[in-house]
Amino acid sequence: MRLITSLGALAAVSVLSACGGGSPGTAPSATATLQASSTTIDAGGSVTLTWSSTNATSCTASGGWSGTLAASGSRSTGALGANTTFSLTCTGTGGTSHPAAVTITVNALPTATLSANPTIVAVGGTSTLTWSSAHATACTAAGGWSGALAASGS
């Protein structure tokens, strides 16, 4: 009876040791992670993209960047002028990862316009200045006039 119990235990150990959690010869799937140093910037700014992967030997960039990349690393985007999405997929012996992506939102720079009416004024005469702005909450006058102003007015 002891011999049968020992053989049963030996068989159980053999079966358990054969279970590797997957099919023989199947490589684990690749994964990709992509992060940005900031996801909102002002126009003309840049961010640093940092990526990593598991079970991958190389990665492919698409969207706002392109090319073949190492399995991990970082890179500057360079100056951005519009919202941009950067995507990354990584490949290994187990296949290609699901895409990882990050979108950088670019805030437009403020602009202002100023006009004078009339544009030619005799000594002692007056002219009306009119201004407007986009992507601004206030304006500041300088030169022959000064002070804080509303974002538009006259």
Buried (B, 14 or more C-beta within 10 A) or exposed (E): EEEEEEEEEEEEEEEEEEEEEEEEEEEBBBBBBBBBBEEEBEBEBBBEBBBBBBBBEBBBBBBBBEEEBEBBEEBEBEEBEEEBEBBBBBBBEBEBBEBBBBBBEBEEEBEBEEEEEEEEEEEEEEEEBEBBBEEBEEBEEEEEEEEEBEBBEE
